[in-house]
Amino acid sequence: MLSFRFRRRESATAASEPCFHCGLPVPVPVADWVTFDGTPRPVCCAACAAVAQMVIGAGQGDYYREKWHLGAGSHDQLPA
């Protein structure tokens, strides 16, 4: 079951994590998050949060599973 939710939350723990959607560095403090499969994922901006919401909401969450598990770009796995 896919789940998603956009929320703003301040955190300094994700400084080195890439954006869940585009892979760019996430600014600190992290202000934008998308919940995917029950886990909050940092995003670099509100635009990436909105696009991630649309992708997940359209039932295309496998896009992120494939993107992060197949090593697209410079990433080998989903960011925690």
N, C-alpha and C positions, 0 to 999 in steps of 0.2 A: 504494500500500500504506500503510495506516495503522499507525503505531507509537506506543506510549505507554509511559511508565514514570514512576512517581512516585519522587522522590528528595529528600532534604534536602541542601542545600548552602548554605554561607554566601557571600554576595556583596554588595557595596555598589554594584554597577553598575546595578541596576534600580530605583533610587529613584523615578524619575519614570514608570515603566512601570505600566500598569494590570494588575490581576489578569486572567489569561488567561480565567478562567471568568466572574467577576461584573463586572469592570471597575472595582472599587474600587482605591484606591491600595495598592500593595504596600509593607509595612513594610521598613525597612532595619535590619539586614541581611536579605536575602531568605533565608528558611529553607526554603520549600516550592516545588518546581518540578515541572512535568509535561512530559515530552518528547512533542512532537507533530510528526509528520512529520520526525523526526530532529533537531528543534531544541528545546532546553530553553526552557520558557515559565514565567515566574514566576506564582505564585498567592498570594493574600493569606493563606490559612489552610489547615489540613489538610482542612477540610470541602470547600472548593472543589477541592482536589487530588483528593479522593475522588470527588466528583461528575464532575469532568472525566475521571477514569479510567473511570468507569462509562459516560459518554457515548461516549468514544472506543472503549472495549472492546466496546460494543454495536454498533459499526460506524456510529455516527452522527457521525463526525468532520466531516462536511459542515456540521453545525450551527455549528461554530467558523469554518469557512471563510466561510460566509454571514454570520455575525454580524460578523466583523471586516472583510470586504471590502465589505459593503453599508452600512457606516457605522451599524450599530445603536447606539443610545445616543450617546455622544460620540466614538466611535472610527471611524477610516476604514480602518484596515488592521491586520493581525496584528501584535502587539508582537514585537519581535526578541528 
